[in-house]
């Protein structure tokens, strides 16, 4: 078995004349958290959309758990073990928290109704959502909506979870609480790829940092090395600074 759960090679995606992702290659190792950072418009969310099959690449390959999934549908990728959260939580607002997670377990995880209910209850306990299980998802505060987002992704039984800015818009204490949940998900053996704009939050929670700019690979390595790199500082602060 390869040490890498995800291998991306020479990925390209153009929107008209804009190269959103430009010859990008990277890998995610089993059990690690790979952070991905870059300026606004760098192509980070487009990368997630390519990995989940929401959009198709113009060139390149995506190999997940030893299988080429470049042309697989989003549903198949989910069933194979790729879960995802969104920067702006997208729960089914007119369903309860329990129903949201139940749906993810049944359709994303492919479980029978009995097993899906059992899995949903496990996720409610694990994500500390038990007291909110009968609340309508649309009525939750942002921090709880993000916790539901993580719970739904976890209910699909992912091998790799793609996390899109879980800390955005939250207070320091709410960020710390969600960071603890992310750590506990990782302890379940789930590999992760994580986009975040708050670099200090990212540096404390990941094993390696991948930096992209204008859709291209810029740097990748241990957080402390990447964040002190002249090319990364120049990318964020400008050449003069």
C-alpha contacts under 8 A as a table, 3 or more apart, distances in Angstrom:
res1	aa1	res2	aa2	distance
2	X	5	X	7.13
2	X	65	X	7.96
2	X	66	X	7.44
3	X	29	X	5.68
3	X	30	X	5.84
4	X	7	X	6.63
4	X	27	X	6.39
4	X	28	X	5.61
4	X	29	X	4.12
4	X	30	X	5.50
4	X	65	X	7.43
5	X	27	X	7.64
5	X	28	X	5.89
5	X	29	X	5.53
5	X	30	X	5.20
5	X	64	X	5.72
5	X	65	X	4.68
5	X	66	X	7.22
5	X	160	X	7.73
5	X	191	X	7.88
6	X	27	X	5.38
6	X	28	X	5.04
6	X	29	X	6.97
6	X	62	X	7.29
6	X	63	X	5.73
6	X	64	X	4.60
6	X	65	X	6.22
6	X	66	X	7.92
7	X	25	X	7.70
7	X	26	X	6.20
7	X	27	X	4.42
7	X	28	X	6.66
7	X	62	X	5.99
7	X	63	X	5.13
7	X	64	X	6.57
8	X	11	X	6.76
8	X	24	X	7.42
8	X	25	X	5.07
8	X	26	X	5.29
8	X	27	X	5.98
8	X	60	X	7.58
8	X	61	X	5.88
8	X	62	X	4.73
8	X	63	X	6.42
9	X	23	X	7.60
9	X	24	X	6.44
9	X	25	X	4.32
9	X	26	X	6.70
9	X	60	X	5.57
9	X	61	X	5.35
9	X	62	X	6.69
10	X	22	X	7.65
10	X	23	X	4.21
10	X	24	X	4.92
10	X	25	X	5.19
10	X	59	X	6.98
10	X	60	X	4.63
10	X	61	X	6.87
11	X	21	X	6.68
11	X	22	X	6.53
11	X	23	X	4.91
11	X	24	X	4.87
11	X	25	X	6.46
11	X	57	X	6.66
11	X	58	X	7.65
11	X	59	X	5.63
11	X	60	X	4.15
11	X	61	X	6.33
11	X	62	X	7.99
12	X	19	X	7.48
12	X	20	X	7.63
12	X	21	X	4.94
12	X	22	X	4.79
12	X	23	X	5.21
12	X	24	X	6.78
12	X	57	X	5.79
12	X	58	X	5.50
12	X	59	X	5.04
12	X	60	X	6.23
13	X	19	X	6.11
13	X	20	X	5.69
13	X	21	X	4.96
13	X	22	X	6.67
13	X	56	X	7.74
13	X	57	X	5.13
13	X	58	X	5.18
13	X	59	X	7.10
14	X	17	X	6.61
14	X	18	X	5.49
14	X	19	X	4.42
14	X	20	X	5.58
14	X	21	X	6.91
14	X	58	X	7.04
15	X	18	X	5.15
15	X	19	X	6.48
15	X	20	X	6.79
16	X	19	X	7.92
19	X	22	X	5.84
19	X	214	X	7.58
19	X	215	X	6.83
20	X	42	X	7.35
20	X	43	X	5.38
20	X	46	X	7.06
20	X	214	X	6.70
20	X	215	X	5.16
21	X	24	X	6.52
21	X	43	X	5.94
21	X	46	X	7.29
21	X	47	X	7.10
21	X	214	X	7.25
21	X	215	X	3.94
21	X	216	X	6.35
22	X	214	X	7.63
22	X	215	X	5.01
22	X	216	X	5.17
23	X	60	X	7.62
23	X	215	X	7.91
23	X	216	X	6.50
23	X	217	X	7.99
24	X	215	X	7.14
24	X	216	X	5.60
24	X	217	X	5.75
25	X	217	X	7.17
28	X	32	X	7.04
28	X	33	X	7.76
28	X	34	X	6.40
28	X	191	X	7.75
28	X	192	X	7.83
28	X	193	X	7.41
29	X	32	X	5.61
29	X	191	X	7.41
30	X	191	X	5.72
31	X	186	X	7.11
31	X	189	X	5.80
31	X	190	X	6.00
31	X	191	X	4.45
31	X	192	X	7.53
32	X	186	X	7.91
32	X	191	X	5.26
32	X	192	X	6.35
32	X	206	X	7.60
32	X	207	X	6.22
33	X	186	X	7.91
33	X	191	X	6.02
33	X	192	X	4.61
33	X	193	X	5.68
33	X	194	X	7.05
33	X	205	X	7.62
33	X	206	X	4.94
33	X	207	X	5.47
33	X	208	X	6.93
34	X	192	X	6.21
34	X	193	X	4.76
34	X	194	X	6.18
34	X	206	X	5.84
34	X	207	X	6.05
34	X	208	X	5.10
34	X	209	X	5.83
34	X	210	X	6.98
35	X	193	X	5.72
35	X	194	X	4.65
35	X	195	X	5.91
35	X	196	X	7.50
35	X	202	X	6.69
35	X	206	X	5.82
35	X	207	X	7.60
35	X	208	X	6.13
35	X	209	X	4.63
35	X	210	X	5.92
36	X	44	X	7.17
36	X	193	X	7.12
36	X	194	X	5.91
36	X	195	X	4.93
36	X	196	X	7.04
36	X	209	X	5.78
36	X	210	X	4.68
36	X	211	X	5.76
36	X	212	X	7.42
37	X	44	X	7.34
37	X	195	X	6.06
37	X	196	X	6.30
37	X	197	X	6.70
37	X	199	X	7.84
37	X	209	X	7.23
37	X	210	X	6.33
37	X	211	X	4.99
37	X	212	X	6.50
38	X	42	X	5.58
38	X	44	X	7.23
38	X	197	X	7.87
38	X	211	X	5.51
38	X	212	X	5.16
38	X	213	X	5.65
38	X	236	X	7.84
39	X	42	X	5.44
39	X	213	X	6.56
39	X	235	X	7.56
39	X	236	X	6.54
40	X	43	X	7.96
41	X	44	X	7.59
41	X	213	X	7.99
41	X	214	X	6.91
42	X	212	X	6.16
42	X	213	X	4.64
42	X	214	X	4.55
42	X	215	X	5.29
42	X	216	X	7.94
43	X	46	X	5.12
43	X	47	X	6.24
43	X	212	X	7.51
43	X	213	X	7.39
43	X	214	X	6.56
43	X	215	X	4.98
44	X	47	X	5.20
44	X	48	X	6.68
44	X	195	X	7.13
44	X	212	X	7.55
44	X	215	X	7.68
45	X	48	X	5.02
45	X	49	X	6.21
45	X	164	X	7.63
46	X	49	X	4.92
46	X	50	X	6.17
47	X	50	X	5.08
47	X	51	X	6.19
48	X	51	X	5.01
48	X	52	X	6.17
48	X	162	X	7.14
49	X	52	X	5.27
49	X	53	X	6.00
49	X	54	X	5.01
49	X	55	X	5.76
50	X	53	X	5.10
50	X	54	X	6.15
50	X	55	X	5.30
50	X	56	X	5.93
50	X	57	X	6.43
51	X	54	X	7.86
51	X	62	X	7.18
52	X	55	X	7.88
52	X	74	X	5.52
52	X	77	X	6.42
52	X	78	X	7.58
52	X	82	X	7.13
52	X	84	X	7.91
53	X	56	X	6.12
53	X	70	X	7.83
53	X	71	X	7.69
53	X	72	X	6.92
53	X	73	X	5.82
53	X	74	X	4.68
53	X	77	X	7.39
54	X	74	X	6.17
56	X	70	X	7.80
56	X	71	X	7.46
57	X	60	X	6.84
57	X	70	X	7.82
61	X	68	X	7.20
61	X	69	X	7.85
61	X	70	X	5.49
62	X	68	X	5.88
62	X	69	X	5.76
62	X	70	X	4.95
63	X	66	X	5.96
63	X	67	X	5.22
63	X	68	X	4.24
63	X	69	X	5.74
63	X	70	X	7.08
64	X	67	X	5.21
64	X	68	X	6.30
64	X	69	X	6.48
68	X	71	X	7.90
69	X	72	X	4.95
69	X	77	X	7.23
72	X	76	X	6.18
72	X	77	X	6.46
73	X	76	X	5.28
73	X	77	X	6.32
74	X	77	X	5.13
74	X	78	X	6.26
75	X	78	X	5.15
75	X	79	X	6.29
75	X	108	X	7.34
76	X	79	X	5.01
76	X	80	X	6.03
77	X	80	X	4.98
77	X	81	X	6.41
77	X	82	X	5.78
78	X	81	X	5.25
78	X	82	X	4.79
78	X	83	X	5.91
78	X	108	X	6.03
78	X	109	X	7.52
78	X	156	X	7.17
78	X	158	X	7.53
79	X	82	X	7.27
79	X	108	X	6.04
79	X	109	X	5.95
79	X	110	X	6.85
79	X	156	X	7.42
80	X	158	X	7.81
81	X	156	X	7.41
81	X	157	X	6.48
81	X	158	X	4.15
81	X	159	X	4.86
81	X	160	X	6.22
82	X	158	X	5.22
82	X	159	X	6.23
82	X	160	X	5.02
82	X	161	X	5.86
82	X	162	X	7.43
83	X	153	X	5.04
83	X	154	X	6.98
83	X	156	X	6.52
83	X	157	X	7.67
83	X	158	X	5.24
83	X	159	X	7.78
83	X	160	X	6.28
83	X	161	X	4.65
83	X	162	X	6.11
84	X	153	X	5.54
84	X	161	X	5.55
84	X	162	X	4.59
84	X	163	X	5.99
84	X	164	X	7.79
85	X	89	X	7.30
85	X	149	X	5.73
85	X	150	X	6.26
85	X	153	X	6.29
85	X	161	X	7.90
85	X	162	X	6.32
85	X	163	X	5.15
85	X	164	X	5.84
86	X	89	X	5.45
86	X	90	X	6.98
86	X	149	X	7.47
86	X	163	X	6.98
86	X	164	X	5.23
86	X	165	X	7.48
86	X	166	X	8.00
87	X	164	X	4.87
87	X	165	X	5.13
87	X	166	X	6.54
87	X	168	X	7.53
89	X	145	X	6.21
89	X	146	X	5.98
89	X	149	X	6.13
90	X	93	X	7.94
90	X	149	X	7.41
91	X	100	X	6.79
91	X	137	X	6.34
91	X	138	X	7.25
91	X	145	X	7.43
91	X	148	X	7.65
91	X	149	X	6.99
92	X	95	X	5.55
92	X	100	X	6.37
92	X	137	X	6.63
92	X	138	X	7.28
93	X	96	X	7.60
93	X	136	X	6.38
93	X	137	X	4.76
93	X	138	X	3.89
93	X	139	X	7.51
94	X	136	X	6.00
94	X	137	X	6.63
94	X	138	X	6.31
95	X	99	X	5.83
95	X	100	X	6.29
95	X	136	X	5.53
95	X	137	X	6.11
95	X	138	X	7.87
96	X	99	X	5.08
96	X	100	X	6.23
96	X	133	X	6.43
96	X	134	X	5.32
96	X	135	X	5.20
96	X	136	X	4.20
96	X	137	X	5.39
97	X	100	X	5.16
97	X	101	X	6.45
97	X	129	X	7.92
97	X	132	X	6.58
97	X	133	X	4.82
97	X	134	X	6.17
97	X	135	X	6.00
97	X	136	X	6.23
97	X	137	X	5.39
97	X	148	X	6.93
98	X	101	X	5.33
98	X	102	X	5.97
98	X	120	X	6.73
98	X	121	X	7.71
98	X	124	X	7.43
98	X	133	X	4.78
98	X	134	X	6.47
99	X	102	X	4.87
99	X	103	X	6.00
100	X	103	X	5.33
100	X	104	X	6.50
100	X	137	X	7.78
100	X	152	X	6.83
101	X	104	X	5.10
101	X	105	X	6.24
101	X	120	X	5.54
101	X	123	X	7.69
101	X	148	X	7.59
101	X	151	X	6.59
101	X	152	X	4.86
101	X	155	X	6.34
102	X	105	X	5.14
102	X	106	X	6.14
102	X	116	X	5.86
102	X	117	X	5.97
102	X	119	X	7.63
102	X	120	X	5.14
102	X	155	X	7.71
103	X	106	X	5.16
103	X	107	X	5.91
103	X	108	X	7.48
103	X	116	X	7.91
104	X	107	X	5.50
104	X	108	X	4.85
104	X	109	X	6.49
104	X	152	X	5.57
104	X	153	X	7.22
104	X	155	X	5.76
104	X	156	X	5.71
105	X	108	X	5.56
105	X	109	X	4.63
105	X	110	X	6.65
105	X	111	X	6.17
105	X	116	X	5.12
105	X	117	X	7.89
105	X	119	X	6.71
105	X	120	X	6.64
105	X	152	X	7.54
105	X	155	X	4.75
105	X	156	X	5.08
105	X	157	X	7.64
106	X	109	X	5.55
106	X	110	X	5.07
106	X	111	X	4.70
106	X	112	X	6.26
106	X	113	X	6.49
106	X	116	X	5.22
106	X	156	X	7.91
107	X	110	X	5.11
107	X	111	X	7.14
107	X	156	X	7.89
108	X	155	X	7.63
108	X	156	X	4.79
109	X	155	X	6.63
109	X	156	X	3.96
109	X	157	X	5.84
110	X	156	X	7.74
111	X	114	X	7.93
111	X	115	X	5.72
111	X	116	X	5.25
112	X	115	X	5.21
112	X	116	X	5.76
113	X	116	X	4.99
113	X	117	X	6.11
114	X	117	X	5.31
114	X	118	X	6.41
115	X	118	X	5.03
115	X	119	X	6.08
116	X	119	X	5.01
116	X	120	X	5.98
117	X	120	X	5.05
117	X	121	X	6.23
118	X	121	X	5.24
118	X	122	X	6.34
119	X	122	X	5.01
119	X	123	X	6.23
119	X	155	X	6.76
120	X	123	X	5.09
120	X	124	X	6.20
120	X	155	X	6.66
121	X	124	X	5.07
121	X	125	X	6.37
121	X	130	X	7.92
122	X	125	X	5.26
122	X	126	X	6.07
123	X	126	X	4.88
123	X	127	X	5.81
123	X	129	X	7.92
123	X	151	X	6.09
123	X	154	X	7.44
123	X	155	X	6.65
124	X	127	X	5.43
124	X	128	X	5.86
124	X	129	X	4.68
124	X	130	X	4.92
124	X	133	X	7.17
124	X	151	X	7.39
125	X	128	X	5.14
125	X	129	X	6.25
125	X	130	X	5.59
126	X	129	X	7.70
127	X	147	X	6.90
127	X	148	X	7.96
127	X	151	X	6.31
127	X	181	X	6.71
128	X	131	X	7.58
129	X	132	X	5.27
129	X	133	X	6.20
129	X	147	X	7.81
129	X	148	X	7.60
130	X	133	X	5.26
131	X	134	X	7.79
132	X	135	X	5.23
135	X	139	X	7.31
135	X	140	X	7.63
136	X	139	X	5.58
136	X	140	X	7.16
137	X	140	X	5.59
137	X	145	X	6.96
140	X	144	X	5.92
140	X	145	X	5.88
141	X	144	X	5.48
141	X	145	X	6.18
142	X	145	X	4.99
142	X	146	X	6.18
142	X	169	X	7.86
142	X	170	X	7.52
143	X	146	X	5.20
143	X	147	X	6.32
143	X	170	X	6.55
143	X	174	X	6.54
144	X	147	X	4.87
144	X	148	X	6.17
145	X	148	X	5.02
145	X	149	X	6.14
146	X	149	X	4.80
146	X	150	X	6.31
146	X	166	X	6.57
147	X	150	X	5.15
147	X	151	X	6.14
147	X	178	X	7.12
148	X	151	X	4.80
148	X	152	X	6.01
149	X	152	X	5.24
149	X	153	X	6.34
150	X	153	X	5.21
150	X	154	X	6.13
151	X	154	X	5.03
151	X	155	X	6.09
152	X	155	X	5.05
152	X	156	X	6.88
153	X	156	X	5.62
153	X	157	X	7.58
153	X	158	X	7.29
153	X	161	X	7.23
154	X	157	X	5.50
154	X	158	X	6.22
154	X	161	X	7.79
154	X	185	X	7.91
155	X	158	X	7.75
158	X	161	X	6.08
158	X	190	X	6.75
159	X	189	X	7.54
159	X	190	X	5.12
159	X	191	X	6.09
160	X	190	X	5.72
160	X	191	X	4.66
160	X	192	X	5.33
160	X	193	X	7.48
161	X	190	X	6.86
161	X	191	X	6.30
161	X	192	X	4.74
161	X	193	X	6.36
162	X	192	X	5.84
162	X	193	X	4.90
162	X	194	X	5.88
163	X	166	X	6.60
163	X	192	X	7.24
163	X	193	X	6.20
163	X	194	X	4.63
163	X	195	X	6.17
164	X	194	X	6.03
164	X	195	X	4.90
164	X	196	X	6.68
165	X	168	X	5.49
165	X	194	X	7.32
165	X	195	X	5.37
165	X	196	X	4.53
165	X	197	X	6.91
166	X	178	X	7.64
166	X	196	X	7.26
167	X	170	X	5.78
167	X	175	X	5.44
167	X	178	X	7.60
167	X	196	X	7.19
167	X	198	X	7.55
168	X	196	X	7.67
168	X	197	X	7.59
168	X	198	X	7.78
170	X	174	X	5.79
170	X	175	X	6.04
171	X	174	X	5.15
171	X	175	X	6.15
172	X	175	X	5.10
172	X	176	X	6.28
173	X	176	X	5.10
173	X	177	X	6.34
174	X	177	X	5.12
174	X	178	X	6.29
175	X	178	X	5.21
175	X	179	X	6.00
176	X	179	X	4.98
176	X	180	X	6.31
177	X	180	X	5.22
177	X	181	X	6.56
178	X	181	X	4.94
178	X	182	X	6.21
179	X	182	X	5.02
179	X	183	X	6.20
179	X	205	X	7.44
180	X	183	X	5.06
180	X	184	X	6.27
181	X	184	X	5.07
181	X	185	X	6.22
182	X	185	X	5.07
182	X	186	X	6.28
183	X	186	X	5.07
183	X	187	X	6.32
183	X	205	X	7.87
184	X	187	X	4.95
184	X	188	X	6.65
185	X	188	X	5.22
185	X	189	X	7.32
185	X	190	X	6.35
186	X	189	X	5.44
186	X	190	X	4.96
186	X	191	X	6.46
186	X	192	X	7.48
187	X	190	X	7.11
196	X	199	X	6.88
196	X	201	X	7.88
196	X	202	X	6.31
197	X	202	X	7.90
198	X	201	X	5.49
198	X	202	X	6.33
199	X	202	X	4.91
199	X	203	X	5.99
200	X	203	X	5.09
200	X	204	X	6.47
201	X	204	X	5.56
201	X	205	X	6.54
202	X	205	X	5.30
202	X	206	X	6.20
203	X	206	X	6.00
203	X	209	X	7.82
203	X	223	X	5.43
203	X	224	X	7.35
206	X	209	X	7.05
206	X	223	X	7.46
207	X	222	X	6.40
207	X	223	X	7.12
208	X	220	X	6.84
208	X	221	X	5.08
208	X	222	X	4.62
208	X	223	X	5.68
209	X	219	X	7.87
209	X	220	X	5.38
209	X	221	X	5.52
209	X	222	X	6.13
209	X	223	X	5.44
209	X	226	X	6.77
210	X	217	X	7.66
210	X	218	X	7.68
210	X	219	X	5.92
210	X	220	X	4.32
210	X	221	X	6.84
211	X	217	X	6.37
211	X	218	X	5.34
211	X	219	X	5.09
211	X	220	X	6.09
211	X	232	X	7.53
212	X	215	X	5.96
212	X	216	X	5.26
212	X	217	X	4.72
212	X	218	X	5.08
212	X	219	X	7.13
213	X	216	X	5.36
213	X	217	X	6.76
213	X	218	X	6.40
213	X	235	X	7.57
218	X	231	X	7.74
218	X	232	X	7.50
219	X	226	X	6.72
219	X	232	X	7.41
220	X	226	X	6.55
221	X	225	X	6.62
221	X	226	X	5.92
222	X	225	X	5.42
222	X	226	X	6.16
223	X	226	X	5.17
223	X	227	X	5.95
224	X	227	X	5.37
224	X	228	X	6.31
225	X	228	X	5.40
225	X	229	X	6.28
226	X	229	X	5.15
226	X	232	X	6.95
227	X	232	X	6.58
227	X	233	X	7.10
228	X	232	X	7.41
228	X	233	X	7.00
229	X	232	X	5.31
229	X	233	X	6.24
230	X	233	X	5.10
230	X	234	X	5.95
231	X	234	X	5.05
231	X	235	X	6.09
232	X	235	X	4.98
232	X	236	X	6.40
233	X	236	X	5.27
233	X	237	X	5.68
233	X	238	X	7.29
234	X	237	X	5.17
234	X	238	X	4.54
234	X	239	X	4.87
234	X	240	X	7.89
234	X	241	X	7.22
235	X	238	X	5.82
235	X	239	X	7.55
237	X	241	X	6.00
238	X	241	X	5.63
